[in-house]
Amino acid sequence: MLVNELRIVGSTQTNVVMAAELIRIAQRAVKQRPPEPRKEGLGQLVYPFDPDLAWAAVTYLRTPTRVLWDVYRSRATRLEPLYDELCADIREDQRALWRDRDGISVEARRVDEFAAGERQIVGTVKNAIVDTLARRGVRLHVDPERPATRWVARVDDQGELVVSIDLGGGSLSQRGWRREIGEAPLREHLAAVLLMLCRFDPRKDTLVDPMCGSGTIPIEAVEMARATPRSSHTLRALGLARDAQPLYADADPLVVGCDIDLDVLAAARDNARAAKSPNITWMRMDIARLEPQAIADIAREKGRTIENGLLLCNPPYGERLDERDLYDLYRVMADTTRRFTGWRAGFLVGNPLLERAFFDAGMKPRIKKPLANANLRAYFYLFDL
């Protein structure tokens, strides 16, 4: 069956955040408000396909991991009828989804319920595309390294197999600026999710990451504030690309990244240079000694004033610390956080000791939200100080 839907895919529990970001981006980039999406699970949004909205989503969204164009759907449960259905759909399809001599790649995701292995499904989808297009005089070949279009086959929540084009050409979480990874880095799209959950306003909020590691949160804060575009050769191959500039090119948020490790700070600076985010201030600082005055001094040196402030970080979860040491670290974080009166503080952490340490310091979160970090169960906490 031919379908025509735009699918935004992100981490679990991010549906609301992704929808809110798309509204903000689409109204600025293409002067339209997206329709209300259909939600699938806790991490997918589905819209009627619109080329302008698809371009805006791939080019500017930072909270999803993928943007897909769903084009075929099959209720087949075996390979032979799947091949036949796809061939019939492709013969009928008049959309410009391919060009002569294009390279394609096919991957399968979440296909455990299908009565065949992943490689067999990949081969069936690939053969249906290549064979049918060959009969129409369009010669395609397999190019796993740099295909013009990446195709994804997956089984959806209704048990049907959906074939889509990955409009971003792969994971959108990989921004391309990482030079140094560091230990347990926060994925870029999750940093954007945290900023959205904190309602970070770059016009008013001073952002401080007191344990910045490789710099993901500070860099995302600047890039998200400017709405820096990304390019996609898949959009070009499909004729959907257009010139793109930052949507808020004059945005200049006050952003500070702190860490006690000089080598880590050097790596964060290198990542910021690669991301072309030079205006971040990097400061060597033990979180136990971080004071509001140090941030006020930075603001004054830049000729800025602090209207509102946001502390945001992804602290250690305890893989390399025993429980007592981890509690002590979280209690130090709580004591430091309390000094920033009038600010907000957000933390993504996979250990319940943080909530206990902050409670013992007399602080209760305004928001507590489950939010997976890779394969780790974690919670996002937001405190009003």
C-alpha positions in Angstrom: 0.0 0.0 0.0 1.3 3.5 -0.9 1.5 5.9 2.1 2.7 9.4 2.4 3.6 10.4 5.9 6.4 12.3 7.7 7.7 10.5 10.8 9.7 12.2 13.5 11.6 9.7 15.6 13.3 10.4 19.0 14.1 8.9 22.3 11.3 7.6 24.6 9.3 10.2 26.4 10.2 13.0 23.9 7.0 13.2 21.9 5.8 16.5 23.5 9.2 18.1 23.2 9.7 17.2 19.6 6.2 18.5 18.6 6.9 21.8 20.4 10.2 22.2 18.7 8.7 21.5 15.2 6.1 24.2 15.8 8.7 26.7 16.7 10.9 25.8 13.7 8.2 25.5 11.1 6.6 28.8 12.0 9.9 30.5 11.5 11.4 28.5 8.6 8.3 27.9 6.3 5.7 30.2 7.9 3.3 27.4 8.7 2.1 25.7 11.9 2.2 21.9 11.6 -1.0 20.0 12.0 -1.6 18.0 15.1 0.5 14.8 14.8 -0.5 11.2 15.4 1.6 9.9 18.2 3.0 6.4 18.1 4.5 5.1 21.3 6.4 7.7 23.4 9.0 8.7 20.9 7.4 9.0 17.4 5.3 11.7 15.7 3.5 11.1 12.4 2.3 14.0 10.1 0.9 14.1 6.6 3.9 14.4 4.3 4.6 18.0 3.3 7.8 18.8 1.5 8.2 22.2 3.2 7.7 20.6 6.6 10.1 17.7 5.8 12.8 20.2 4.7 12.4 22.2 7.9 12.4 19.1 10.1 15.6 17.7 8.6 17.4 21.0 8.4 16.6 22.5 11.8 15.2 20.1 14.3 17.6 19.1 17.1 15.6 16.9 19.5 14.8 13.9 17.1 17.2 11.1 16.1 15.7 10.6 12.7 13.2 12.1 10.2 11.6 9.5 7.9 9.3 9.6 4.9 7.0 6.6 5.1 6.2 5.6 1.5 5.0 1.9 1.5 3.2 -0.3 4.0 2.6 -4.0 3.9 0.6 -6.5 5.9 2.6 -9.4 4.5 4.1 -11.7 7.1 6.4 -13.7 4.7 9.1 -12.7 2.2 7.4 -13.8 -1.1 4.2 -11.8 -0.6 6.2 -8.9 0.7 8.3 -8.8 -2.5 5.1 -9.0 -4.6 3.3 -6.2 -2.7 6.3 -3.9 -2.8 6.8 -4.5 -6.6 3.2 -3.6 -7.2 3.4 -0.5 -5.1 6.6 0.7 -6.8 5.1 0.1 -10.3 2.2 2.3 -9.3 4.2 5.0 -7.6 4.7 8.2 -9.6 6.7 10.1 -7.0 10.3 11.1 -7.8 11.9 8.9 -5.2 15.0 7.9 -7.3 17.2 8.9 -10.2 18.8 6.7 -12.8 22.2 5.4 -11.6 21.5 6.3 -7.9 23.0 4.3 -5.2 20.7 3.1 -2.4 21.1 1.3 0.9 18.5 -0.6 2.9 18.4 -1.4 6.6 15.9 -3.2 8.8 15.0 -2.1 12.3 12.6 -3.6 14.9 11.7 -6.6 12.7 11.8 -9.3 15.3 8.1 -10.0 14.8 8.5 -10.7 11.1 8.8 -14.4 10.0 12.2 -13.9 8.5 15.7 -12.6 9.5 16.9 -9.0 9.2 19.2 -9.8 6.3 16.4 -11.5 4.4 14.1 -8.6 4.8 16.8 -6.2 3.7 17.4 -8.3 0.6 13.8 -8.5 -0.2 13.2 -4.8 0.0 16.3 -4.0 -2.0 15.4 -6.5 -4.7 11.9 -5.2 -5.0 13.2 -1.7 -5.5 16.0 -2.5 -7.9 14.1 -5.1 -9.9 11.0 -3.0 -10.4 12.9 0.2 -11.3 15.0 -1.8 -13.8 11.9 -2.7 -15.7 11.1 1.0 -15.9 14.6 1.7 -17.2 16.0 3.2 -14.0 19.2 1.5 -13.0 20.0 1.6 -9.3 22.8 0.0 -7.4 23.6 -0.8 -3.8 26.0 1.7 -2.1 26.2 1.2 1.6 28.8 3.9 2.2 27.2 7.0 0.5 23.9 6.2 -1.0 21.7 8.8 -2.6 18.8 7.5 -0.4 18.8 5.3 2.7 15.7 3.0 3.0 14.5 1.7 6.3 12.1 -1.3 6.8 10.6 -1.7 10.2 7.5 -3.3 11.8 5.3 -0.7 13.4 3.0 -1.0 16.5 0.2 -2.5 14.4 2.5 -5.3 13.2 2.7 -4.0 9.6 6.0 -3.6 7.8 6.7 0.0 6.8 9.3 1.1 4.2 10.6 4.6 4.6 13.3 6.9 3.2 15.6 8.3 5.9 15.5 11.9 5.0 18.5 12.8 7.2 20.6 10.0 5.8 21.3 8.6 9.2 21.2 9.6 12.9 20.6 13.3 13.4 22.2 13.0 16.8 25.6 12.9 15.2 26.2 16.6 14.4 29.7 16.1 13.0 31.5 18.3 15.4 32.8 15.8 18.0 36.6 15.6 18.0 36.9 14.3 21.5 34.2 12.1 23.0 35.3 11.7 26.6 33.7 9.3 29.1 30.0 8.5 28.8 29.2 11.5 26.5 25.6 12.8 26.4 24.1 12.3 23.0 23.5 15.6 21.2 19.8 15.2 20.6 19.3 14.5 24.4 21.1 17.7 25.2 18.6 19.5 23.0 15.7 17.7 24.7 17.0 18.9 28.1 17.2 22.5 27.0 13.6 22.3 25.7 12.4 20.7 29.0 14.1 23.5 30.9 12.4 26.1 28.6 15.8 27.6 27.9 15.4 31.1 26.5 18.6 32.3 24.9 17.4 35.9 25.0 17.2 35.9 28.8 18.8 32.8 30.3 22.5 32.6 31.2 23.3 28.9 30.9 25.9 27.2 33.1 26.9 23.6 32.8 29.0 22.9 36.0 30.2 19.5 34.8 30.4 20.0 31.1 32.6 17.1 30.0 33.0 17.2 26.2 30.8 20.3 26.0 27.6 18.8 24.5 25.1 20.9 26.5 26.9 24.3 26.0 27.4 23.7 22.3 23.8 22.5 21.8 22.6 25.6 23.7 24.4 27.9 21.2 23.5 25.9 18.1 19.8 25.6 19.2 19.6 29.3 20.0 20.8 30.2 16.5 18.8 27.3 14.9 21.9 26.4 12.9 21.0 24.4 9.8 22.3 21.0 8.7 22.6 19.8 5.1 21.3 16.5 3.8 22.4 14.9 0.5 19.2 12.8 0.7 17.1 16.0 0.5 19.2 17.0 -2.6 18.7 13.7 -4.2 14.9 13.9 -3.8 14.7 17.5 -5.0 13.6 18.8 -1.5 16.7 20.8 -0.6 17.0 24.6 -0.6 19.3 27.2 0.7 19.3 27.4 4.5 20.7 30.0 6.9 20.5 30.1 10.7 16.9 31.1 11.7 18.2 33.3 14.5 21.6 34.3 13.3 22.0 37.2 15.8 21.3 35.0 18.8 24.2 35.3 21.3 23.4 33.5 24.5 25.7 33.8 27.5 26.9 30.2 27.9 29.5 28.9 30.4 31.0 25.4 30.6 32.9 24.3 33.7 34.9 21.3 34.5 37.6 20.5 37.0 39.7 18.5 34.4 41.9 20.7 32.2 42.2 17.9 29.5 38.4 17.6 29.4 38.0 21.4 29.0 40.5 21.4 26.2 38.5 18.7 24.4 35.3 20.7 24.9 37.0 23.8 23.4 38.1 21.7 20.4 34.5 20.4 19.9 33.2 24.0 20.1 35.6 25.1 17.4 34.6 22.3 15.2 30.9 23.3 15.8 31.8 26.9 15.0 30.5 27.9 18.4 33.3 30.2 19.6 31.5 32.4 22.1 31.2 29.8 24.9 33.2 30.6 28.0 35.1 27.6 29.3 36.2 27.7 33.0 38.2 25.3 35.1 36.1 25.0 38.2 35.3 22.4 40.9 31.6 22.3 41.3 32.0 22.5 45.0 33.5 26.0 44.6 31.2 27.4 41.9 29.6 30.6 43.0 27.1 33.0 41.3 29.7 35.8 41.6 32.0 33.9 39.2 29.3 33.8 36.6 28.4 37.5 37.2 32.0 38.4 36.7 32.0 36.7 33.3 28.9 38.5 32.3 30.3 41.8 33.3 33.5 41.2 31.3 31.3 40.6 28.3 29.2 43.7 28.9 26.2 41.6 29.8 23.7 41.4 32.6 22.1 38.3 34.0 18.3 38.3 33.8 17.6 34.6 34.5 19.9 31.7 35.0 19.9 28.0 34.2 22.2 25.3 35.7 22.0 22.2 33.5 24.2 19.1 33.5 24.4 15.4 33.1 26.4 14.3 36.2 28.0 10.9 36.8 25.6 8.0 37.4 27.9 6.1 39.7 29.5 3.5 37.4 33.0 4.4 38.8 32.0 5.5 42.3 30.7 3.6 45.4 27.3 4.6 46.8 28.8 6.8 49.7 31.1 8.7 47.4 28.3 9.2 44.9 25.9 10.5 47.5 28.6 12.9 48.7 29.0 14.2 45.2 25.3 14.7 44.7 25.1 16.5 48.1 27.9 18.9 47.0 25.9 19.5 43.8 22.8 20.3 45.9 24.8 22.7 48.2 26.2 24.5 45.1 22.8 24.7 43.4 21.2 26.3 46.4 23.6 29.2 46.1 22.0 30.2 42.7 18.9 31.8 44.1 16.3 32.7 41.5 17.8 30.3 38.9 16.5 27.0 37.6 18.5 23.8 37.7 18.1 20.7 35.5 19.8 17.4 35.8 19.6 14.1 33.8 20.8 11.3 36.0 20.4 7.6 36.2 20.7 7.1 40.0 18.0 7.8 42.6 20.7 9.0 45.1 20.6 12.4 43.5 16.9 12.9 44.5 17.7 11.8 48.0 20.7 14.1 48.3 18.7 17.1 47.1 15.8 16.2 49.4 18.2 16.1 52.3 19.4 19.5 51.3 15.8 20.8 51.5 15.1 20.8 47.7 12.2 19.1 45.8 12.0 19.0 42.0 9.3 20.8 40.3 9.5 18.3 37.4 10.6 14.6 37.6 10.4 12.9 34.2 11.6 9.5 33.1 14.0 10.0 30.2 16.2 7.2 28.8 19.9 8.0 28.1 21.0 5.5 25.5 20.2 2.1 27.2 20.3 3.5 30.7 17.1 4.3 32.7 17.4 7.9 33.9 15.3 10.8 35.2 15.2 14.4 34.4 14.8 16.7 37.4 14.0 20.4 37.3 14.4 22.6 40.4 13.3 26.2 40.9 15.8 27.8 43.2 
